[in-house]
Amino acid sequence: MAERGGRGSGGGHGSLDKSITLPPDEIFRNLENAKRFAIDIGGSLTKLAYYSTVQHKVARVRSFDHSGKDIENEPLYEISVQEEITARLHFIKFENTYIETCLDFIKDHLVNTETKVIKATGGGAYKFKDLIEKKLGLKVDKEDVMTCLIKGCNFVLRNIPHEVFAYQKDSDTEFRFQTNHPNIFPYLLVNIGSGVSIVKVETEDKFEWIGGSSIGGGTFWGLGALLTKTKKFDELLQLASKGQHTNVDMLVKDVYGGAYQTLGLSGNLIASSFGKSTTADKEFSKEDMAKSLLHMISNDIGQLACLYAKLHNLDKIYFGGFFIRGHPVTMRTITYSINFFSKGEVQALFLRHEGYLGAIGAFLKGAEQDNPNQYSWGENYAGSSGLMSTSPDVYPMQRTRSGTFDMLEMDRLERPLVNLPLLKDPSTYIPDTVDLTDDAMARKYWLTCFEEALDGVAKRAAASQPDSVDAQERAEKFRQKYWNKLQTLRQQPFAYGTLTVRSLLDTREHCLNEFNFPDPYSKVKQKENGIALKRFQSVIESLDSLGWEERQFALVKGLLAGNVFDWGAKAVSDVLESEPQFGFEEAKSKLQERPWLEDSYSQWLQRLKEGPPHKCALIFADNSGIDIILGVFPFVRELLSRGTEVILACNSGPALNDVTYSESLIVTERIAAMDPVIHSALRDEKLLLVQTGSSSPCLDLSRLDAGLAELVRERQTDLVVIEGMGRAIHTNYYAALSCESLKLAVIKNSWLADRLGGKIFSVIFKYEVPCK
Amino acid sequence: MEPPRSCGDGAEEEKKPRRRGGGADAGPPQLRRRSSGGADGAAGPQPRERGGSVSRQRRDSVRKNRPLFPWFGLDIGGTLVKLVYFEPKDITAEEEEEEVENLKSIRKYLTSNVAYGSTGIRDVHLELRDLTLCGRKGNLHFIRFPTHDMPAFIQMGSEKHFSSLHTTLCATGGGAYKFEQDFRTMGDLELCKLDELDCLIKGVLYIDSVGFNGHSECYYFENPTDAERCQKLPFNLENPYPLLLVNIGSGVSILAVYSKENYKRVTGTSLGGGTFFGLCCLLTGCSTFEEALEMASQGDSTKVDKLVRDIYGGDYERFGLPGWAVASSFGNMMSKEKRESVSKEDLARATLITITNNIGSIARMCALNENINRVVFVGNFLRINTISMRLLAYALDYWSKGQLKALFLEHEGYFGAVGALLELLDSA
């Protein structure tokens, strides 16, 4: 298991006993509720997939019935923690040597399953059929290897952001993760197992084997074993990574002498693989021969892949199979070869979960009646091992573990997620502003920042459940798990795709959920919403007393001041903890004076003054309490008064003190009771409340609730307002939209402020109009 | 020749259409001797205009519009040197009289022997008789020796005072560059270096046009998919274009030829004859190409390779793959037991099959991409190698469902050398 003990879990290096005892809560999680199984048994690794329901706690808010009660001293709404059942996909990868142990373990822990069959694929499915049937009492139902592989490939391409990466040599970041293209077809899948299969995939159900080659992983292994007397595939790769192929291969410069440059040929090109070993008298080193063999095979595969890509007019080639499976040397040589033969026109792409494709596909085959493809799925960072480092020499421990148990968990999301229709170019949209995989300085800062905040988060989590006897213990487990994730990410920033502030935040949320802290800020939010509501009317009155131009500025200042109330920012949470009186006015006084760090307020004002009212504004809200109630709502009210419809989008699930959709419903209802503008807008459906589909403090505009997208289209939305550091700075700062947009936030982190050339509490006010 | 390692971006030259007589790298040779005082070794491009700056000395000596004897064409490859020698048979008594001693001795030496030193061989069966070249009648001899004996060859030229003959030695292949300096210092000879692809195509077209002593130079295998009925038959290559020319030497070059003047290098692969021989040496301890082929002819590759039927128990119908197809070359060698049970002959055979199938596969893809359906295989890998030729014929026919035809030429590896000789004559 990759995750446990990013450090300090010494010993056991490569010597795991076959009779290992499996800790049930860490491997094969939720097995007791497993509904369906699939297994993919390859030459050396087994991948087990199962689908289970997960019972976990969710915080629910429910409005009190206030009729005839004293509203003054009651909390605004009731918070209850309820059990919810959701679906999760588990994938576990382990060496074939553990298969019996694992089957026994599964048998012992399988309680509630009703299934009678297990879908099986992979070359080993035949070999282990009897064993599986005997041990599990399930009927083995075999599925075609390639069909499973492609189904699995389509699934990860569609559901896992940053699934795809290009390998880059001589770079700080070995992997260059790709944005998920909205249209994944057509592509070429080159599977390099013992041989090579080249498959053209055109649609979900349409694919064609267009060619192959017998020179593949088996050739490397078989021929390599003969040449070097080295038996193991991994050891052969190790040898290859140390060898000099030029001692064995005949290069162009060996044929041309020193004069090759006259031909425009590079002298280092291989003229003839093994062309120097045409003698019985000379000894060649194992390393050199292994390296030469690796180049020969990688080049050959790359060349054929390019020839097929050219014939079929394709420019994306995904590589998979055991020859690739995360091995840096083979990724490097294949990438080199593809670049060489295609002259850069074709890209060699690899998949983070390549090893799971067959198992995922087999599972999907068996689960067709559950329509898994109708849902969106999300990688659960808490339950997934992540990509191992490709440098075996640097982290031998991690590699050893990764070979033992590696896991992927995916949560079924309540609703399908789609692109925001207003994205200018969905295929190039990158939510995140800073790529921490690339930017080592930023990475160090943020990892440290999250480490330093961890104790506080754990403490708050425990405190949020004062009645629970094991809250302390769970909080400690959470702390440990997230700490380990952070350590893993220090060494392998690419483990879950591009490392970003968003992924760090999301991982923390996943870990909190994992240990049943569904909403540590629920009480804080409840209290703050209550306090802010009481001030709503006076804020409105004072705004209404202002002249038009003054009011516009006050509204924007209110939005910004509201945004100071962010428990996710340490500078703020420290203030809020120590100064309970800190309020709206105090926040306003903290704000930077104009001109702001990013300041297009004048253009915005001019737009309001001179342009027609917007048809419909989509507003992504940030924090609970003062932010939504005293900042966002007055702004919404002004837009409504101008004749602009408003779609107010809040998170589906909790994250920090961000306002959730269900909280926003109650808050809006309360405001409507006080304010006729809001009241009539709600009644006339000019103000619409929707959920984003997300539970992240950041915002990925390419994965939004389908209902929201539909509404945006229907109402012809022509203004998008994105508020808050998470949504407008860490993400979407550079997002290009096809309509007008406002991105505003207060920078509540001095390091970030410094980076952007400002100070803490600097203001970002970015009004953008798409160029025509 | 293909890719490699650690070189930045080596092969811009690929796929650039190359027109003979056109670009700087494709023109006919400039003929120069050291004494002419040309800018030898200068890095800049040499003037390449046909009939361009020919030295005075040379012009004086081509009164009869043909170069001085002896007429050689040399192709110095990575493994083998190919030498063609034109032996004039119409020497008049007067000429005989005039013939300098050195020249006579070279002629006698070459034509009265079939082996030279311990490694030089004259392929007597390939000799072209009664050929007319530049108005002279004679026989064309085909001689080969390993490239590592090149220094001895130059030494011999020096001892026979080759340089005193004031002839030009036209050479192609990488060795023309590699050994240029040795020719200069050891042999006092200035090589006329020629583009190897130009020479190759020129040689192929010429030899095919003159035929093989009354027989067809080009042939194919009829019924290649049927071992019983398969037979070698002549093929008329009268109208050769377009054709894909696959030259299998140590490495492989693939050219698409659209006309005499218009061709391009499509691609190449480093898995060629050198790979077969090199791997055989490592795997079996053999020391000659002939030995490797002999072993291969006695082995069984299915013990070494994993076939489709080894994995699927029969055909893999989902993809229309026959059970006999190789799924993984050397795939059975992943198993220790099987490694211990195979013979050297089996390994040699598997190596041969692997390399041959791969060349067939790449050639087939190139033919499809270039929309050409005739593929001519040449190069010394095919010498005495019927197994590979029949396998290429079979593979092309089977996988293209009969759309592609594999053709072969009797003079396999000598076309570059022939092309070099022709350049010598053309230059006059």
Chai-1 contact restraints between the chains, C-beta under 6 A:
chainA,res_idxA,chainB,res_idxB,connection_type,confidence,min_distance_angstrom,max_distance_angstrom,comment,restraint_id
A,D144,B,R318,contact,1.0,0.0,6.0,A-B,restraint_1
A,S194,B,S328,contact,1.0,0.0,6.0,A-B,restraint_2
A,S194,B,G331,contact,1.0,0.0,6.0,A-B,restraint_3
A,G195,B,A327,contact,1.0,0.0,6.0,A-B,restraint_4
A,G195,B,S328,contact,1.0,0.0,6.0,A-B,restraint_5
A,W209,B,F319,contact,1.0,0.0,6.0,A-B,restraint_6
A,S214,B,V326,contact,1.0,0.0,6.0,A-B,restraint_7
A,S214,B,S328,contact,1.0,0.0,6.0,A-B,restraint_8
A,S214,B,S329,contact,1.0,0.0,6.0,A-B,restraint_9
A,I215,B,S329,contact,1.0,0.0,6.0,A-B,restraint_10
A,I215,B,N358,contact,1.0,0.0,6.0,A-B,restraint_11
A,G216,B,S328,contact,1.0,0.0,6.0,A-B,restraint_12
A,G218,B,K306,contact,1.0,0.0,6.0,A-B,restraint_13
A,G218,B,S328,contact,1.0,0.0,6.0,A-B,restraint_14
A,G218,B,G331,contact,1.0,0.0,6.0,A-B,restraint_15
A,G218,B,M334,contact,1.0,0.0,6.0,A-B,restraint_16
A,T219,B,S329,contact,1.0,0.0,6.0,A-B,restraint_17
A,T219,B,F330,contact,1.0,0.0,6.0,A-B,restraint_18
A,W221,B,M334,contact,1.0,0.0,6.0,A-B,restraint_19
A,G222,B,F330,contact,1.0,0.0,6.0,A-B,restraint_20
A,G222,B,G331,contact,1.0,0.0,6.0,A-B,restraint_21
A,G222,B,M333,contact,1.0,0.0,6.0,A-B,restraint_22
A,G222,B,M334,contact,1.0,0.0,6.0,A-B,restraint_23
A,L223,B,F330,contact,1.0,0.0,6.0,A-B,restraint_24
A,A225,B,M333,contact,1.0,0.0,6.0,A-B,restraint_25
A,L226,B,M333,contact,1.0,0.0,6.0,A-B,restraint_26
A,L227,B,L282,contact,1.0,0.0,6.0,A-B,restraint_27
A,H245,B,R5,contact,1.0,0.0,6.0,A-B,restraint_28
A,M250,B,G78,contact,1.0,0.0,6.0,A-B,restraint_29
A,M250,B,S250,contact,1.0,0.0,6.0,A-B,restraint_30
A,M250,B,G274,contact,1.0,0.0,6.0,A-B,restraint_31
A,V252,B,M1,contact,1.0,0.0,6.0,A-B,restraint_32
A,V255,B,G78,contact,1.0,0.0,6.0,A-B,restraint_33
A,V255,B,G174,contact,1.0,0.0,6.0,A-B,restraint_34
A,Y256,B,G174,contact,1.0,0.0,6.0,A-B,restraint_35
A,Y256,B,Y177,contact,1.0,0.0,6.0,A-B,restraint_36
A,Y256,B,K178,contact,1.0,0.0,6.0,A-B,restraint_37
A,G257,B,Y177,contact,1.0,0.0,6.0,A-B,restraint_38
A,G257,B,K178,contact,1.0,0.0,6.0,A-B,restraint_39
A,A259,B,Y177,contact,1.0,0.0,6.0,A-B,restraint_40
A,G264,B,E13,contact,1.0,0.0,6.0,A-B,restraint_41
A,S266,B,C7,contact,1.0,0.0,6.0,A-B,restraint_42
A,S266,B,G10,contact,1.0,0.0,6.0,A-B,restraint_43
A,N268,B,P4,contact,1.0,0.0,6.0,A-B,restraint_44
A,N268,B,S6,contact,1.0,0.0,6.0,A-B,restraint_45
A,N268,B,C7,contact,1.0,0.0,6.0,A-B,restraint_46
A,L269,B,M1,contact,1.0,0.0,6.0,A-B,restraint_47
A,L269,B,P3,contact,1.0,0.0,6.0,A-B,restraint_48
A,L269,B,P4,contact,1.0,0.0,6.0,A-B,restraint_49
A,L269,B,G10,contact,1.0,0.0,6.0,A-B,restraint_50
A,I270,B,E2,contact,1.0,0.0,6.0,A-B,restraint_51
A,I270,B,P4,contact,1.0,0.0,6.0,A-B,restraint_52
A,I270,B,S270,contact,1.0,0.0,6.0,A-B,restraint_53
A,A271,B,M1,contact,1.0,0.0,6.0,A-B,restraint_54
A,A271,B,G78,contact,1.0,0.0,6.0,A-B,restraint_55
A,A271,B,G251,contact,1.0,0.0,6.0,A-B,restraint_56
A,S272,B,G78,contact,1.0,0.0,6.0,A-B,restraint_57
A,S272,B,S250,contact,1.0,0.0,6.0,A-B,restraint_58
A,S272,B,G251,contact,1.0,0.0,6.0,A-B,restraint_59
A,S272,B,S270,contact,1.0,0.0,6.0,A-B,restraint_60
A,S272,B,G272,contact,1.0,0.0,6.0,A-B,restraint_61
A,S272,B,G274,contact,1.0,0.0,6.0,A-B,restraint_62
A,S273,B,S270,contact,1.0,0.0,6.0,A-B,restraint_63
A,S273,B,L271,contact,1.0,0.0,6.0,A-B,restraint_64
A,S273,B,T275,contact,1.0,0.0,6.0,A-B,restraint_65
A,F274,B,T275,contact,1.0,0.0,6.0,A-B,restraint_66
A,F274,B,G278,contact,1.0,0.0,6.0,A-B,restraint_67
A,F274,B,L279,contact,1.0,0.0,6.0,A-B,restraint_68
A,G275,B,S250,contact,1.0,0.0,6.0,A-B,restraint_69
A,G275,B,G274,contact,1.0,0.0,6.0,A-B,restraint_70
A,G275,B,G278,contact,1.0,0.0,6.0,A-B,restraint_71
A,S277,B,G278,contact,1.0,0.0,6.0,A-B,restraint_72
A,S277,B,C281,contact,1.0,0.0,6.0,A-B,restraint_73
A,S277,B,L282,contact,1.0,0.0,6.0,A-B,restraint_74
A,T278,B,F277,contact,1.0,0.0,6.0,A-B,restraint_75
A,T278,B,G278,contact,1.0,0.0,6.0,A-B,restraint_76
A,T278,B,C281,contact,1.0,0.0,6.0,A-B,restraint_77
A,A280,B,C281,contact,1.0,0.0,6.0,A-B,restraint_78
A,A280,B,G285,contact,1.0,0.0,6.0,A-B,restraint_79
A,A280,B,S287,contact,1.0,0.0,6.0,A-B,restraint_80
A,H295,B,R5,contact,1.0,0.0,6.0,A-B,restraint_81
A,N299,B,P3,contact,1.0,0.0,6.0,A-B,restraint_82
A,D300,B,L271,contact,1.0,0.0,6.0,A-B,restraint_83
A,L307,B,M365,contact,1.0,0.0,6.0,A-B,restraint_84
A,K310,B,N369,contact,1.0,0.0,6.0,A-B,restraint_85
A,L311,B,L368,contact,1.0,0.0,6.0,A-B,restraint_86
A,L311,B,N369,contact,1.0,0.0,6.0,A-B,restraint_87
A,F340,B,P3,contact,1.0,0.0,6.0,A-B,restraint_88
